[in-house]
Structure formats: C-alpha cells, structure tokens
C-alpha cells in the first residue's frame, strides 16, 4: 500500500494544472473536504490541499509555458538530473528539465515512450505528501498504456521497480512496488489502454462512500466517465473527470 516513507521510486506527490484554479479548488474542496492553502502570487497561487493539516494534493495555475493537463504523479528520486539522463537513455522524453523549487526540492517532468506524463521529485524541505490511503487522500495510481509489457520494461529500467503479476479474475494485474520496498509497499498498477485513448497516469482517491462521492461530484460540475462498480477483494470504484476535464478515480477500499 502507499506510504509516506518515501523510498527511491515511491509515488510521493500529485498535482493538477488548471486554467481556472478557483473553479478547480472549489470542486475538490467541496468533493473531498480539503482545506486549501495558497502559496501566494510569487508561486502563481499554487495551492496545497490538506486533510487535518496534512498535504494530500496540490493545484497549480495553467500558463502558456505550463499548460492545463491531467493529474500529474511524481516519483521520488535522490538525483533529478541523473534520473533525467536515465529516462532519455530508456526512450523517454524530458518535457521540463530539472529545476529547483526554492529550497523545497528539485523536479523534472517527463513523458514515457507511449506519451504518458509523469514527474520526478528530489526532496528538499518538502519530502512528499503528508497523508495517503486515508479518506480524502491518494490511495492508488494506475498507468494506462497501449503496450503494458513495453511500459513495464521502461519503468523497471528507470526506477528499478518491482512489478509482479497479481491474479484478478481471469486476468493478471501488474502491481508496482519500489525496489527497496517490502511486501506491503505496492503503490500502483498497469492497465491496457483502450483504443483511441492516450497513455496516462490516473490517481485514485480514497473515499468513505463511493456512490455518494459520485453523486456529489456530478452536483459540483464533474462528469462520470465510468459508473461505480465493485471488484471483489478490492473495493467499489468509479472514474470521474473534474469541471476542466482532468481525470481521476475514487475508491472505497474493501476492509
């Protein structure tokens, strides 16, 4: 499961760039009960979203140089510059070269060979999210890839992830864990991309009642991409999009 013990390769941060930060902020605070803290105009109104004083996500302002995009997942790295070289050598693309975030850390943005965006975070004062797996926080992530085997090879080469096939009905589900993590350190999975869609990472937020959250999301201006469904032994989940069409999922995990 996700943890805030941030080993190399661990999923450590998520944010979304919005063309309308106020609208996105209103949607997510209304949906998840988040408290929102702006870092001010010097940081383009970048907002830390918190539950009980612990950061669970962030919302940023889209600009010409940093356009609106889907939710971005960040993976911990001890050296952003080194990982950028590794990603290029493995066939990925550097979309934003490593840069310092005023003492908070060092980040870079990439695309994998299929075009899915992701980021790397070299921690400084900010180590990562302060809360995961609790209601209102990140519970899981999935990579939707046109060629799961090729995606698997790429990310194993880049982060050294341990990826194990877990049975799920008649299929197997590749589950990702950081190389140095233990048996319970799984954090994400890989899914076959549907024809016509583009490769992407998708965050899952834990909620106490999936169906109630879906209804609330619709009332707040979100859309349902796939209705709530139950997967035995996993939980009840639904796939949504916010008012500016950034995709995400919600899940009420099985006990």
ABEGO torsion letter per residue (X at the ends): XBBABBBBGBBABBBBBBABAAAAAAAAAAAAGBBBBBAEAAAGGBBBBBBGGBBABBBBBBBAABBBBBBBBBBBBABAAAAAAAAAAAGBBBABBBBBBGGAEBBBBBBBAAGBBBBBBBBBABAEBABBGBBGBBABBBBBBABAAAAAAAAAAAAGBBBBBBBBEABBBBBBBBAABBAAABABBBBBBBBGBBBBBBBBBBBABAAAAAAAAAAAGBBBABBBBBBBGAEBBBBBBBAAGBBBBBBBBBX
